[in-house]
């Protein structure tokens, strides 16, 4: 899988997670958080462009922060924000 694919997979998962949390449907959230972490680990091991590194590091920290927080509307908003950012930055990965 290319870096571009990994970033888009993370973005899609964050979009799903955001929607489910906002709707109060959290049954599959742990599975998708785990899948997202796998993609994040794969991306961390891959060489990345210098233009993408800052975004990657910011997201990595935010993702670990999100995993420790309550699943509420603020969480859903943060996840959706990062889904959008990563979608636009994927081409730089």
N, C-alpha and C positions, 0 to 999 in steps of 0.2 A: 504494500500500500504506500502511495506517495505521501509526502508531507501535506500536500494540498488536500488529499482524500482524508487524512487523519483530522485535519483542522475542520473540514466540513462535517465529518462524522461527529466531532465534538459539538459543533455549532447546532447540528440537527438535534442531538440528544438534549442540549441545553434548552432548545425551543420546546421540545416535548415535555421536559421536566418543568419548565416554567408554566406551561399550559395546565399540566396535571396538578401542580401545587396550587395554582390559582383557582382551579375547579374543586379542590379538596379531594382529588383522587390520587392518593399517595401510595397505593399498593405496589406499583412497579417502580417507584422512585429509587429504592435501594439497588435494584438490578441495573438501572440506567446510570446511576452514580458510579457503580462498580465498572460498568462498560466504559464510561467516560474516562475513568481513572486509567484503565488499560490503554486507551488511545493516547492519553496524556503521557504515560510512561514510554510508549513507543515513540512519540514525538520528541520526548526529552532526549532519547538516545540517538536520534537522527541529527545529521548536520542541518542547520537552519540558516537562512540568509540573515545577514546582519540587520536588515530592515525589519525582520520579523521578531528578532530576539527580544526586544523591549516589550512588545505585545505579549509574547509567550511568557516571559517572566512575570509580568503583571497578572496575566490570567492564571498562571500556576498558583500564585499566592492567593488570588481571589477564590479559586476553586477550593483550595484547602480550607479557607475561611468559611466558604459557603457550606462545606460538608459538616462544619461544627455548629452551624446555626439552625434555629427552628425553621420549619417549612411554613412560611407565611407569605403574605402578599409582597413584602419587601424582598424576600428571598426570590420569589417568582420574577419580580421586576429586575433584580440584579442578574439572574440567569438569562432572561430574555435580552437584556442589554449586551451581555457578553456573547450571546448567540449572534446578534447582529454585528458586533465588532469583528468577531472571528470570521463570519461569512465574508465580510468585506476585505479582511486582511489575509484570507487563505491563499490568494494568488502570490503573496510575498513569502510564504513559508518555504 
